[in-house]
Amino acid sequence: MKKIGFYLLVFVATIRCTTTAPIDFIRASCKTTLHPSLCVRCLSSYAGSIKGSDHHLAKAAVIVSLNEAKLAAAFVSKLARLSGLKPREYQAVKDCISTMTNCVVSLNQSVQELERMGRRTAGQDFEWHMSNVETWVSSALTNQNICSGGFGVDGHVKDVVTKRMVYASQVTSNALALVNRFAVSHKKGSHKP
């Protein structure tokens, strides 16, 4: 009976170690972002696929950013269909739809580029792919900021759009930090595929 209890204890300890290790990796990695608690919250559900890989972490962060950008774009598109918008609000919303469309395209390209990178990308090939990803994620962040800054008139519409874009920008800022972290760790040779 004592043997069974011992093996059960070892089994439970093993499960606990294997399930917390990916979360610990995410927590440690998210400390390099501007919004670490948001970063951990957004990426925790990806822990199983991240498995301590900087590449998988960066890709998951960009996927989270892409999903949030799609939701924000849909939200702004619904706003454009509301009646009662002032002409300047309507134009700002239309401009925001355009910038958010560009944002979604940039993040989608980033995810595809990270997928193409696969397991073994080295040297100039790696740097070229990473340059693309960094540029596109940075562009997405810029578009989100342009969207929230495009409202010259204070009011409810500006407030709700700004709130939504601030959240999207925080998620994208975290993704950019983790993409940059992946690039640095790869150059140092400390990455895991």
The 8 nearest C-alpha neighbors of each residue, nearest first, counted from 0:
[[1, 3, 2, 4, 5, 6, 7, 8],
 [2, 0, 4, 3, 5, 6, 7, 8],
 [3, 1, 5, 0, 4, 6, 7, 8],
 [2, 4, 6, 0, 5, 1, 7, 8],
 [5, 3, 7, 1, 2, 6, 8, 0],
 [4, 6, 2, 8, 7, 3, 1, 9],
 [7, 5, 9, 3, 8, 4, 10, 2],
 [6, 8, 10, 4, 5, 9, 3, 11],
 [7, 9, 5, 11, 6, 10, 4, 12],
 [10, 8, 6, 12, 7, 11, 13, 5],
 [9, 11, 7, 13, 8, 12, 6, 14],
 [12, 10, 14, 8, 13, 9, 15, 7],
 [11, 13, 15, 9, 10, 14, 8, 16],
 [14, 12, 10, 16, 11, 15, 9, 17],
 [13, 15, 11, 17, 12, 16, 18, 10],
 [14, 16, 12, 18, 13, 17, 19, 11],
 [17, 15, 13, 19, 14, 18, 20, 12],
 [16, 18, 14, 20, 15, 19, 13, 21],
 [17, 19, 15, 16, 20, 14, 21, 22],
 [18, 20, 22, 16, 21, 17, 23, 15],
 [19, 21, 23, 22, 17, 18, 16, 24],
 [22, 20, 24, 46, 23, 50, 19, 51],
 [23, 21, 25, 19, 24, 20, 46, 26],
 [22, 24, 20, 26, 21, 25, 19, 27],
 [25, 23, 21, 27, 22, 26, 51, 28],
 [24, 26, 22, 28, 23, 27, 29, 21],
 [27, 25, 23, 29, 28, 24, 39, 22],
 [28, 26, 24, 30, 25, 29, 23, 31],
 [27, 29, 25, 30, 26, 31, 24, 177],
 [28, 30, 35, 26, 31, 32, 27, 38],
 [29, 31, 35, 28, 27, 32, 26, 33],
 [30, 32, 29, 28, 176, 33, 35, 177],
 [33, 31, 173, 29, 34, 30, 35, 176],
 [32, 34, 35, 173, 31, 172, 169, 30],
 [33, 35, 32, 37, 36, 38, 173, 169],
 [36, 34, 38, 29, 30, 37, 32, 33],
 [37, 35, 39, 38, 34, 40, 29, 26],
 [38, 36, 40, 35, 39, 34, 41, 170],
 [37, 39, 35, 41, 36, 40, 29, 34],
 [40, 38, 36, 42, 41, 37, 43, 26],
 [39, 41, 37, 38, 43, 42, 36, 44],
 [42, 40, 38, 39, 43, 37, 63, 44],
 [41, 43, 39, 45, 44, 40, 38, 60],
 [44, 42, 46, 45, 40, 39, 41, 22],
 [43, 45, 42, 46, 41, 47, 40, 48],
 [46, 44, 43, 42, 48, 47, 49, 59],
 [47, 45, 49, 43, 21, 48, 44, 22],
 [48, 46, 45, 49, 50, 21, 44, 18],
 [47, 49, 46, 45, 50, 55, 56, 59],
 [48, 50, 55, 46, 56, 52, 47, 51],
 [51, 49, 21, 52, 48, 47, 46, 55],
 [50, 52, 49, 21, 24, 53, 191, 56],
 [53, 51, 191, 55, 54, 50, 49, 192],
 [54, 52, 56, 181, 55, 190, 57, 191],
 [53, 55, 57, 52, 56, 181, 58, 192],
 [56, 54, 49, 58, 52, 57, 53, 59],
 [55, 57, 53, 59, 49, 54, 58, 52],
 [58, 56, 178, 60, 177, 54, 55, 59],
 [57, 59, 55, 61, 60, 56, 62, 113],
 [60, 58, 62, 56, 61, 57, 55, 63],
 [61, 59, 174, 63, 57, 62, 58, 56],
 [60, 62, 64, 58, 174, 63, 59, 65],
 [63, 61, 65, 59, 64, 60, 66, 58],
 [64, 62, 60, 66, 61, 65, 59, 67],
 [63, 65, 61, 67, 171, 62, 66, 170],
 [66, 64, 62, 68, 106, 67, 63, 61],
 [67, 65, 69, 63, 68, 64, 62, 70],
 [66, 68, 70, 64, 69, 65, 167, 71],
 [67, 69, 71, 65, 70, 66, 103, 72],
 [70, 68, 72, 66, 67, 71, 73, 65],
 [71, 69, 67, 73, 68, 72, 74, 66],
 [70, 72, 74, 68, 73, 69, 67, 75],
 [73, 71, 69, 75, 74, 70, 99, 68],
 [74, 72, 76, 70, 71, 75, 69, 77],
 [75, 73, 71, 77, 72, 76, 70, 78],
 [74, 76, 78, 72, 77, 73, 71, 96],
 [77, 75, 73, 79, 78, 74, 72, 96],
 [78, 76, 74, 80, 75, 79, 73, 81],
 [77, 79, 75, 81, 80, 76, 74, 92],
 [78, 80, 76, 77, 81, 92, 89, 75],
 [79, 81, 78, 77, 82, 76, 84, 75],
 [82, 80, 78, 79, 83, 84, 77, 89],
 [81, 83, 84, 80, 79, 78, 85, 89],
 [82, 84, 85, 81, 86, 89, 80, 88],
 [85, 83, 89, 82, 88, 86, 81, 87],
 [84, 86, 88, 87, 89, 83, 90, 82],
 [85, 87, 89, 88, 90, 84, 91, 83],
 [88, 86, 90, 89, 85, 91, 152, 150],
 [89, 87, 91, 85, 90, 86, 84, 92],
 [88, 90, 86, 92, 87, 91, 84, 85],
 [91, 89, 93, 87, 92, 88, 94, 86],
 [92, 90, 88, 94, 93, 89, 150, 149],
 [91, 93, 95, 89, 90, 94, 79, 88],
 [94, 92, 90, 96, 95, 91, 89, 97],
 [95, 93, 91, 97, 96, 92, 90, 98],
 [94, 96, 146, 92, 98, 97, 93, 99],
 [97, 95, 93, 99, 94, 98, 100, 92],
 [96, 98, 94, 100, 95, 99, 101, 93],
 [99, 97, 101, 95, 142, 100, 96, 102],
 [100, 98, 102, 96, 101, 97, 72, 95],
 [99, 101, 97, 103, 102, 98, 96, 104],
 [102, 100, 104, 98, 99, 103, 105, 97],
 [101, 103, 139, 99, 105, 100, 104, 142],
 [104, 102, 106, 100, 105, 101, 68, 107],
 [103, 105, 101, 107, 102, 106, 108, 100],
 [106, 104, 135, 108, 102, 107, 103, 139],
 [107, 105, 109, 103, 108, 65, 104, 136],
 [106, 108, 104, 110, 109, 105, 103, 111],
 [109, 107, 111, 105, 106, 110, 112, 104],
 [108, 110, 132, 106, 112, 107, 111, 113],
 [109, 111, 113, 107, 112, 108, 114, 58],
 [112, 110, 114, 108, 109, 113, 115, 107],
 [111, 113, 115, 109, 114, 110, 108, 116],
 [114, 112, 116, 110, 115, 111, 109, 58],
 [113, 115, 111, 112, 116, 117, 110, 58],
 [116, 114, 112, 117, 113, 111, 128, 110],
 [115, 117, 113, 114, 120, 112, 118, 128],
 [118, 116, 115, 114, 119, 120, 113, 192],
 [117, 119, 192, 120, 116, 54, 191, 115],
 [120, 118, 117, 121, 116, 192, 125, 124],
 [121, 119, 125, 116, 124, 118, 117, 122],
 [120, 122, 125, 124, 119, 123, 126, 185],
 [123, 121, 124, 125, 126, 120, 186, 127],
 [122, 124, 126, 125, 127, 121, 128, 120],
 [123, 125, 127, 122, 126, 121, 120, 128],
 [126, 124, 121, 120, 128, 123, 122, 127],
 [125, 127, 123, 129, 124, 128, 130, 122],
 [126, 128, 130, 124, 125, 129, 123, 131],
 [129, 127, 131, 125, 130, 126, 124, 132],
 [130, 128, 132, 126, 131, 127, 133, 125],
 [129, 131, 127, 133, 128, 132, 126, 134],
 [130, 132, 134, 128, 129, 133, 135, 127],
 [133, 131, 109, 129, 135, 134, 130, 136],
 [132, 134, 130, 136, 131, 135, 137, 129],
 [135, 133, 137, 131, 132, 136, 130, 138],
 [134, 136, 105, 138, 132, 137, 133, 131],
 [137, 135, 139, 133, 138, 134, 106, 132],
 [136, 138, 140, 134, 135, 139, 133, 141],
 [137, 139, 135, 141, 136, 140, 134, 142],
 [140, 138, 102, 136, 142, 137, 141, 105],
 [139, 141, 137, 143, 138, 142, 168, 171],
 [140, 142, 138, 144, 139, 143, 145, 137],
 [143, 141, 145, 139, 98, 144, 140, 102],
 [144, 142, 146, 140, 141, 145, 164, 168],
 [143, 145, 141, 147, 146, 142, 148, 140],
 [146, 144, 142, 148, 143, 147, 149, 141],
 [147, 145, 95, 143, 144, 149, 148, 142],
 [146, 148, 161, 144, 145, 149, 164, 160],
 [149, 147, 145, 146, 150, 144, 151, 161],
 [150, 148, 146, 147, 91, 145, 151, 95],
 [149, 151, 152, 148, 91, 157, 147, 88],
 [150, 152, 149, 153, 148, 87, 91, 88],
 [153, 151, 150, 154, 157, 88, 87, 149],
 [154, 152, 157, 151, 155, 150, 158, 156],
 [153, 155, 157, 156, 158, 152, 159, 88],
 [154, 156, 158, 157, 159, 153, 160, 152],
 [157, 155, 159, 158, 154, 160, 88, 153],
 [156, 158, 160, 154, 155, 159, 161, 150],
 [157, 159, 155, 161, 156, 160, 162, 154],
 [160, 158, 162, 156, 161, 157, 155, 163],
 [161, 159, 163, 157, 162, 158, 164, 156],
 [160, 162, 147, 164, 158, 163, 159, 157],
 [163, 161, 159, 165, 160, 164, 158, 166],
 [162, 164, 160, 166, 161, 165, 159, 167],
 [165, 163, 167, 161, 166, 162, 168, 147],
 [164, 166, 168, 162, 167, 163, 161, 169],
 [165, 167, 169, 164, 168, 163, 170, 162],
 [168, 166, 164, 170, 169, 165, 67, 171],
 [169, 167, 171, 165, 166, 170, 140, 172],
 [168, 170, 172, 166, 171, 167, 165, 173],
 [171, 169, 167, 173, 168, 172, 64, 174],
 [172, 170, 174, 168, 64, 173, 169, 140],
 [171, 173, 169, 175, 174, 170, 168, 176],
 [174, 172, 176, 170, 32, 171, 175, 169],
 [175, 173, 60, 171, 177, 61, 172, 176],
 [174, 176, 178, 172, 173, 177, 136, 179],
 [175, 177, 173, 179, 174, 178, 32, 180],
 [178, 176, 180, 174, 57, 179, 175, 181],
 [177, 179, 57, 175, 181, 180, 176, 174],
 [180, 178, 182, 176, 177, 181, 175, 183],
 [181, 179, 177, 183, 178, 182, 184, 176],
 [180, 182, 178, 184, 53, 179, 183, 185],
 [181, 183, 179, 185, 180, 184, 186, 178],
 [184, 182, 180, 186, 185, 181, 179, 187],
 [183, 185, 187, 181, 189, 190, 186, 182],
 [186, 184, 188, 190, 182, 187, 183, 189],
 [187, 185, 183, 188, 184, 182, 189, 190],
 [186, 188, 184, 185, 189, 183, 190, 182],
 [189, 187, 185, 186, 190, 184, 183, 191],
 [188, 190, 184, 187, 185, 191, 186, 183],
 [191, 189, 185, 184, 188, 53, 192, 52],
 [190, 192, 52, 53, 189, 51, 54, 185],
 [191, 118, 52, 54, 190, 119, 53, 55]]
